[in-house]
Amino acid sequence: MQPGRNKIVMDTNIVVSAAISTDGTPAKIFELFLNKKIVNYTSEEIIKEIEEVINRPAFREYISDEYKKFILDSFKLNSVVVKPTIDENAVPEDEADNKLINCALSVKSDIVSGDKHLKELKHYKGINIWDAKAFLDRF
């Protein structure tokens, strides 16, 4: 990573994947975040989405209630929560992804995501969008 490029916005799929597979690439990113090697920026809207997704019935057999609580509490406690000051519609195919773009643009950080639409975008107005493996490789 370039100096000063340790600021990211973690997508919901990275956080949930880290909770499901504790030895996968997203979990390694979450570990860097917990160890304060990277700074994660988020918004209330992103936090709400993570809470909704991680609590879906489909994930009950993969993530214990205790581990869910640890992941959510750690995410909230260690992230910098911001109110995005930018309102772009960069991903018209999936408007829910715009909350990540707007958060990243507001704090001038990159995004780490496994989302198809965001990965296809790759860059947007000076921010980079990395998949988990590419981010770790550059880090």
Protein Blocks (a to p, Z undefined) as FASTA:
>chain_A
ZZhilcccddfklmmmmmmmmmbmklmmmmmmmnopaccdddfklmmmmmmmmmpmklmm
mpcfklmmmmmmmmmmmpccdddfbdcdfblmlmmlmmmmmmmmmnopadddfbfklmmn
opaghiacddfklmmmmZZ
